[in-house]
Amino acid sequence: MRSFLSELAYKGEVICSRIQGIAYERPAWNGEYRLVRHVASSLRLVIDIGANVGDWTAEVLRATGQRALVIAIEPDSVNAEGLRARFGRQRRVRVIEAAVTSREGEVTFVAGGKPGSGNGYVETSVNGSPGSSLVAARTLQGIVSELGDPEVDLVKCDVEGAELDVLAGCADLFERSRISLMQVEYNATWLRAGRSLEDLFDFAGKYGYKLLLATPLGFAKLPTYGVGLEDYRLRNIVLARPDAVELLRPYGPAGRARVEHQRTLTVERRAK
């Protein structure tokens, strides 16, 4: 009976996590595509960082009726070639073969096994890992400058733990509010990179952006950092410029985010 109840509790936890968009990789169900569809009518320039085989880019084209221009950026040479083949006849997609990080130049990249695995990452060690190779490194700031410094409506950033490095390389865009919405993927790869959600909260707060959790039900507010949020389970988190927040009609905070927010408010009241 105890084993049965434990298994039942685990299944309940899985269901509850999926409802919150946590630890669920299917973009059609975890809130990732919901974000694209929700703001599709306002999308003109979209940037896909870590484009892999192009499924997210294809979703943007579907949702916008191929009106948006998508810059698809991918460091894995095999995947990049696949992107060029997939979208070669599509005038609204430009493929850049590079890793997006905090500086221009070259970085060591570790391919993620078979093509399309999505597990490739930028190596931080000096010597590099077996199977690693040098690839071109770009900053998002540099790429947007080459486009003429337009406003960017939506950025998707899935770079296996290097998301904060991408943000560091485009701080000026955030300071000037040139990015409306940016979705980053948080997961266990942040441990390898020595990063935490606290870093993301600090970055967003510095430039006046709000954080929202993408879920199958919509977008939940993440008003306050707390260690209870730091579980390294997959989440898609949106940095939203203040004027773009209402486009997403967020609810909450809910669940663990609500608990951490209430805890912070309690501490602040006691300190007064």
Secondary structure as the mmCIF struct_conf table of DSSP 4:
data_model
#
loop_
_struct_conf.conf_type_id
_struct_conf.id
_struct_conf.beg_label_comp_id
_struct_conf.beg_label_asym_id
_struct_conf.beg_label_seq_id
_struct_conf.end_label_comp_id
_struct_conf.end_label_asym_id
_struct_conf.end_label_seq_id
HELX_RH_AL_P HELX_RH_AL_P1 ARG A 2 ILE A 19
TURN_TY1_P TURN_TY1_P1 GLN A 20 GLY A 21
BEND BEND1 ALA A 23 ALA A 23
TURN_TY1_P TURN_TY1_P2 PRO A 27 TRP A 29
BEND BEND2 ASN A 30 GLY A 31
HELX_RH_AL_P HELX_RH_AL_P2 GLU A 32 HIS A 38
TURN_TY1_P TURN_TY1_P3 VAL A 39 VAL A 39
HELX_RH_3T_P HELX_RH_3T_P1 ALA A 40 SER A 42
BEND BEND3 ARG A 44 ARG A 44
STRN STRN1 LEU A 45 ILE A 49
TURN_TY1_P TURN_TY1_P4 GLY A 50 GLY A 50
TURN_TY1_P TURN_TY1_P5 ASN A 52 VAL A 53
BEND BEND4 GLY A 54 GLY A 54
HELX_RH_AL_P HELX_RH_AL_P3 ASP A 55 THR A 64
TURN_TY1_P TURN_TY1_P6 GLY A 65 GLN A 66
BEND BEND5 ALA A 68 ALA A 68
STRN STRN2 LEU A 69 ILE A 73
HELX_RH_AL_P HELX_RH_AL_P4 SER A 77 PHE A 87
TURN_TY1_P TURN_TY1_P7 GLY A 88 ARG A 89
TURN_TY1_P TURN_TY1_P8 ARG A 91 ARG A 92
STRN STRN3 VAL A 93 ILE A 96
BEND BEND6 ALA A 98 ALA A 98
STRN STRN4 ALA A 99 VAL A 100
BEND BEND7 SER A 102 GLU A 104
STRN STRN5 GLY A 105 VAL A 110
BEND BEND8 GLY A 113 LYS A 114
TURN_TY1_P TURN_TY1_P9 PRO A 115 GLY A 116
STRN STRN6 TYR A 121 VAL A 122
BEND BEND9 SER A 125 ASN A 127
TURN_TY1_P TURN_TY1_P10 PRO A 130 GLY A 131
STRN STRN7 SER A 132 ARG A 138
HELX_RH_AL_P HELX_RH_AL_P5 LEU A 140 GLU A 146
TURN_TY1_P TURN_TY1_P11 LEU A 147 GLY A 148
BEND BEND10 ASP A 149 ASP A 149
HELX_LH_PP_P HELX_LH_PP_P1 PRO A 150 GLU A 151
STRN STRN8 VAL A 152 CYS A 157
TURN_TY1_P TURN_TY1_P12 GLU A 160 GLY A 161
HELX_RH_AL_P HELX_RH_AL_P6 GLU A 163 ALA A 168
TURN_TY1_P TURN_TY1_P13 GLY A 169 CYS A 170
HELX_RH_AL_P HELX_RH_AL_P7 ALA A 171 GLU A 175
TURN_TY1_P TURN_TY1_P14 ARG A 176 SER A 177
STRN STRN9 ILE A 179 TYR A 186
BEND BEND11 ASN A 187 ASN A 187
TURN_TY1_P TURN_TY1_P15 ALA A 188 ALA A 188
HELX_RH_AL_P HELX_RH_AL_P8 THR A 189 ALA A 193
TURN_TY1_P TURN_TY1_P16 GLY A 194 GLY A 194
HELX_RH_AL_P HELX_RH_AL_P9 LEU A 197 LYS A 206
TURN_TY1_P TURN_TY1_P17 TYR A 207 GLY A 208
STRN STRN10 LYS A 210 THR A 215
TURN_TY1_P TURN_TY1_P18 PRO A 216 LEU A 217
STRN STRN11 GLY A 218 LYS A 221
BEND BEND12 THR A 224 THR A 224
HELX_RH_3T_P HELX_RH_3T_P2 VAL A 227 LEU A 229
STRN STRN12 ARG A 235 ALA A 240
HELX_RH_AL_P HELX_RH_AL_P10 PRO A 242 VAL A 245
HELX_RH_3T_P HELX_RH_3T_P3 GLU A 246 LEU A 248
STRN STRN13 TYR A 251 TYR A 251
TURN_TY1_P TURN_TY1_P19 GLY A 255 GLY A 255
HELX_RH_AL_P HELX_RH_AL_P11 ARG A 256 ALA A 271
#
